[in-house]
């Protein structure tokens, strides 16, 4: 994927689109994404944001961390509002990019009906879901994407019983113009996938695993390390679907050549949210990851 590997720390623009300082927690994965994502999107953007950590991080009037126009909307209406903004921009004859940027709660749960409708209509917007795998802004309640076994404030003893929703797969079933998964720990991969999304007409969906130190129970300086481990152990995969074709990208593509990935337990042990898991549950999760990657190696067999 050479076209997705062109940006590095030397050629990344030095222009900043957020003001110094914001209200994010120390070690926030979202703050990494937001800074780098705005560099890819450029100044000619309008953001639509529902209640979320991003709302807090940006600040509320008259205080703002971002230099971009932002429309704060209700939880359930992000994709619908973004569709309306895009229609207004088009009516004015402008090419301004409309970007919906929501958390997992506002995407996988409360906002999924509006997202599904926008996908079905093929709205010409970019929809970004930063997935920190719980309702972090309101106190770490479980969301649809919270992993099975994860402790939250409303699954406090044995963890969440149900498996998390695979939202990218749900979106893929709608045949979007473009779909990509990213990690806050690989921000330049996110940057270049956004550059690609900007050039495509139709609805572009980007799903990003976003480590949250207070919500995941990790040390604040280990945000990037934990996110990298999620990819390196094969639990979270980096890929894109373009013209209906799915392909692994970046570190996940390189891992196809490895017979064994890093153990899943290395990732789990760094997070207090998984302390309720027993050895059998960890082994079952490892087997699930091994089966998935065996399937990848068969599907994407290298010559």
C-alpha positions as CSV (number, residue, x, y, z in Angstrom):
1,X,0.0,0.0,0.0
2,X,2.6,2.6,-1.1
3,X,-0.1,5.2,-1.7
4,X,-0.9,5.1,2.0
5,X,2.6,5.4,3.3
6,X,3.7,8.7,1.8
7,X,3.4,10.9,4.9
8,X,6.1,10.8,7.6
9,X,7.2,13.2,10.4
10,X,9.5,15.0,8.0
11,X,6.9,15.9,5.3
12,X,3.8,16.3,7.6
13,X,2.6,19.9,7.4
14,X,3.7,22.1,10.3
15,X,0.5,24.1,10.1
16,X,-1.7,23.6,13.2
17,X,-5.5,23.7,13.1
18,X,-6.1,23.5,16.8
19,X,-5.1,26.0,19.5
20,X,-2.5,25.0,22.2
21,X,-4.2,23.3,25.1
22,X,-7.6,21.6,25.3
23,X,-9.8,19.8,27.9
24,X,-8.8,16.3,27.0
25,X,-7.6,13.9,29.7
26,X,-3.9,13.3,30.0
27,X,-2.8,10.7,27.5
28,X,-6.0,11.0,25.4
29,X,-5.8,9.0,22.2
30,X,-8.5,11.2,20.6
31,X,-6.3,14.3,20.9
32,X,-3.6,12.6,18.8
33,X,-6.1,11.8,16.1
34,X,-7.7,15.2,16.1
35,X,-4.5,17.1,15.7
36,X,-3.2,14.8,12.9
37,X,-6.6,14.4,11.2
38,X,-7.1,18.2,10.8
39,X,-3.7,18.4,9.1
40,X,-5.0,15.9,6.5
41,X,-8.4,17.6,6.1
42,X,-7.2,21.1,5.8
43,X,-8.9,24.3,6.7
44,X,-11.9,24.1,4.3
45,X,-14.0,21.8,6.5
46,X,-17.2,21.9,8.6
47,X,-17.5,19.4,11.4
48,X,-20.6,17.9,12.8
49,X,-20.1,16.5,16.3
50,X,-22.6,14.9,18.8
51,X,-22.2,14.8,22.6
52,X,-18.9,13.1,23.2
53,X,-15.4,13.4,24.5
54,X,-14.7,15.4,21.3
55,X,-17.3,18.0,22.4
56,X,-15.5,18.4,25.7
57,X,-12.0,18.5,24.1
58,X,-13.0,21.2,21.6
59,X,-14.7,23.3,24.3
60,X,-18.0,25.0,24.3
61,X,-18.7,28.6,23.2
62,X,-17.0,31.0,23.8
63,X,-14.0,28.7,24.3
64,X,-12.8,26.6,21.4
65,X,-9.7,24.4,20.9
66,X,-10.3,24.1,17.2
67,X,-9.9,26.7,14.5
68,X,-12.6,25.0,12.3
69,X,-16.4,25.6,12.3
70,X,-18.2,23.0,14.3
71,X,-21.9,22.3,14.6
72,X,-22.8,20.4,17.8
73,X,-25.8,18.3,17.3
74,X,-28.0,15.8,19.2
75,X,-26.7,12.3,19.8
76,X,-29.0,10.5,17.3
77,X,-28.7,12.9,14.4
78,X,-25.0,13.2,13.5
79,X,-25.1,11.7,10.0
80,X,-28.5,13.3,9.2
81,X,-27.3,16.8,10.2
82,X,-24.0,16.3,8.3
83,X,-26.2,15.3,5.2
84,X,-28.1,18.5,5.6
85,X,-25.0,20.6,5.9
86,X,-23.5,19.0,2.8
87,X,-26.7,19.8,0.9
88,X,-26.5,23.4,2.0
89,X,-22.8,23.6,1.0
90,X,-23.6,22.1,-2.4
91,X,-26.4,24.6,-2.9
92,X,-23.9,27.4,-2.4
93,X,-21.7,25.9,-5.0
94,X,-18.8,25.3,-2.6
95,X,-16.5,22.3,-2.2
96,X,-16.2,22.5,1.6
97,X,-15.7,19.1,3.1
98,X,-18.3,18.0,5.6
99,X,-17.0,15.7,8.3
100,X,-19.1,13.9,10.9
101,X,-16.9,12.9,13.9
102,X,-18.6,10.9,16.6
103,X,-17.7,8.4,19.3
104,X,-18.8,4.7,19.5
105,X,-21.9,5.5,21.5
106,X,-23.0,8.1,18.9
107,X,-22.2,5.7,16.1
108,X,-22.8,2.1,17.1
109,X,-25.8,2.7,19.3
110,X,-27.7,6.0,19.4
111,X,-26.7,7.3,16.0
112,X,-26.7,4.1,13.9
113,X,-30.1,4.7,12.3
114,X,-29.0,8.1,10.9
115,X,-25.6,6.6,9.7
116,X,-27.4,3.7,8.0
117,X,-29.7,6.1,6.2
118,X,-26.8,8.3,5.1
119,X,-25.0,5.2,3.8
120,X,-28.0,4.0,1.9
121,X,-28.4,7.4,0.2
122,X,-24.6,7.6,-0.5
123,X,-24.2,11.1,1.1
124,X,-21.0,12.8,0.1
125,X,-19.5,13.1,3.6
126,X,-16.7,11.7,5.6
127,X,-17.9,9.9,8.8
128,X,-15.3,9.3,11.4
129,X,-15.9,7.1,14.5
130,X,-13.3,7.3,17.2
131,X,-14.0,4.1,19.2
132,X,-12.8,4.2,22.8
133,X,-15.1,1.2,23.5
134,X,-17.4,2.7,26.1
135,X,-19.3,5.9,26.9
136,X,-16.2,7.6,28.4
137,X,-17.6,11.1,28.6
138,X,-20.4,10.1,30.9
139,X,-18.5,7.8,33.2
140,X,-17.4,4.6,31.4
141,X,-20.7,2.9,30.7
142,X,-20.6,-0.1,28.3
143,X,-21.4,0.7,24.7
144,X,-22.2,-1.6,21.7
145,X,-18.5,-1.8,20.9
146,X,-17.3,-2.5,24.4
147,X,-15.4,-5.8,24.2
148,X,-16.7,-8.9,25.9
149,X,-15.3,-9.3,29.4
150,X,-14.5,-5.6,29.8
151,X,-15.3,-4.0,33.1
152,X,-17.3,-0.8,33.0
153,X,-19.4,1.1,35.5
154,X,-22.5,-0.8,34.6
155,X,-20.7,-4.1,34.1
156,X,-18.5,-3.8,37.2
157,X,-18.0,-7.3,38.4
158,X,-17.6,-10.0,35.7
159,X,-17.4,-7.6,32.7
160,X,-19.7,-7.2,29.7
161,X,-21.3,-10.5,28.8
162,X,-22.0,-9.8,25.1
163,X,-19.5,-9.5,22.3
164,X,-18.8,-6.0,20.9
165,X,-20.5,-4.9,17.6
166,X,-18.3,-5.1,14.5
167,X,-19.3,-1.7,13.3
168,X,-17.0,-1.6,10.2
169,X,-18.6,-4.9,9.1
170,X,-22.1,-3.4,9.5
171,X,-21.0,-0.3,7.5
172,X,-19.4,-2.5,4.8
173,X,-22.8,-4.3,4.3
174,X,-24.1,-0.9,3.0
175,X,-21.4,-0.8,0.3
176,X,-19.9,2.6,1.2
177,X,-17.7,4.5,-1.3
178,X,-14.8,3.9,1.0
179,X,-14.2,2.2,4.4
180,X,-11.0,2.1,6.5
181,X,-10.0,1.1,10.0
182,X,-7.3,3.0,11.9
183,X,-5.6,3.2,15.2
184,X,-4.8,6.3,17.3
185,X,-1.4,4.7,17.8
186,X,-0.7,4.9,14.0
187,X,-1.8,8.5,13.3
188,X,0.1,8.8,10.0
189,X,-1.9,5.8,8.6
190,X,-5.0,7.7,9.6
191,X,-3.7,10.9,8.0
192,X,-3.1,9.2,4.6
193,X,-6.4,7.3,4.6
194,X,-8.1,10.6,5.2
195,X,-6.2,12.1,2.2
196,X,-7.5,9.2,0.1
197,X,-11.1,9.6,1.4
198,X,-11.1,13.3,0.5
199,X,-10.7,12.3,-3.2
200,X,-13.6,9.9,-3.3
201,X,-17.3,10.9,-3.9
202,X,-19.9,9.3,-1.7
203,X,-19.9,8.3,2.0
204,X,-16.5,7.5,3.4
205,X,-16.4,5.8,6.8
206,X,-13.3,5.6,9.0
207,X,-13.3,3.6,12.2
208,X,-10.5,4.2,14.7
209,X,-9.6,2.3,17.8
210,X,-8.8,5.0,20.4
211,X,-7.2,4.0,23.7
212,X,-8.6,5.9,26.8
213,X,-6.4,5.8,29.9
214,X,-9.0,6.4,32.5
215,X,-11.6,4.2,30.8
216,X,-9.3,1.3,30.0
217,X,-7.3,1.5,33.2
218,X,-3.9,2.1,31.6
219,X,-1.1,4.3,32.6
220,X,-1.3,7.7,30.8
221,X,2.1,7.4,29.1
222,X,1.2,4.0,27.6
223,X,-1.6,5.1,25.4
224,X,0.3,4.6,22.2
225,X,2.0,1.4,23.3
226,X,-1.4,-0.2,24.2
227,X,-2.9,0.8,20.9
228,X,0.1,-0.6,19.0
229,X,-0.2,-3.9,20.9
230,X,-3.9,-4.2,19.9
231,X,-2.7,-4.2,16.3
232,X,0.5,-6.3,16.8
233,X,-1.4,-9.1,18.6
234,X,-3.9,-9.2,15.8
235,X,-6.9,-8.2,17.9
236,X,-7.6,-5.0,16.0
237,X,-6.9,-5.0,12.2
238,X,-5.9,-2.1,10.0
239,X,-7.6,-2.4,6.6
240,X,-9.5,-0.6,3.9
241,X,-12.4,-1.5,1.6
242,X,-12.2,0.3,-1.7
243,X,-14.4,-0.6,-4.7
244,X,-15.7,-3.6,-2.7
245,X,-12.1,-5.0,-2.3
246,X,-10.9,-5.5,1.2
247,X,-7.1,-5.4,1.9
248,X,-5.0,-5.2,5.0
249,X,-2.8,-2.1,5.3
250,X,0.3,-0.9,7.2
251,X,1.4,-3.0,10.1
252,X,-1.5,-5.5,9.7
253,X,-0.3,-6.2,6.1
254,X,3.2,-6.8,7.3
255,X,1.9,-9.3,9.9
256,X,0.7,-11.6,7.2
257,X,4.3,-12.8,6.9
258,X,4.5,-13.7,10.6
259,X,3.6,-17.2,11.7
260,X,2.8,-16.0,15.2
261,X,1.8,-12.6,16.4
262,X,2.4,-11.2,19.8
263,X,0.2,-12.9,22.5
264,X,-3.1,-11.3,23.2
265,X,-2.4,-11.6,26.9
266,X,0.3,-8.9,26.6
267,X,-2.4,-6.4,25.5
268,X,-4.9,-7.5,28.1
269,X,-2.5,-7.3,31.1
270,X,-1.8,-3.6,30.6
271,X,-5.5,-2.7,31.2
272,X,-7.4,-2.8,34.4
273,X,-10.7,-3.3,32.5
274,X,-9.7,-6.9,31.7
275,X,-8.8,-8.0,35.2
276,X,-11.9,-10.1,35.6
277,X,-10.9,-12.4,32.7
278,X,-9.8,-15.8,33.7
279,X,-7.2,-18.0,32.0
280,X,-9.9,-19.9,30.0
281,X,-11.4,-16.7,28.7
282,X,-8.0,-15.4,27.6
283,X,-7.2,-18.7,25.9
284,X,-10.6,-18.5,24.0
285,X,-9.8,-15.0,22.8
286,X,-6.4,-16.1,21.6
287,X,-7.9,-18.9,19.7
288,X,-10.4,-16.6,18.1
289,X,-7.6,-14.3,17.0
290,X,-5.6,-17.2,15.7
291,X,-8.5,-18.5,13.6
292,X,-9.1,-15.0,12.1
293,X,-5.5,-14.6,11.1
294,X,-5.3,-18.1,9.7
295,X,-8.2,-17.1,7.5
296,X,-6.4,-13.9,6.4
297,X,-3.3,-15.8,5.5
298,X,-5.4,-18.2,3.3
299,X,-7.4,-15.3,1.7
300,X,-4.4,-13.0,1.2
301,X,-1.8,-15.8,0.5
302,X,1.5,-14.3,-0.4
303,X,3.3,-15.7,-3.5
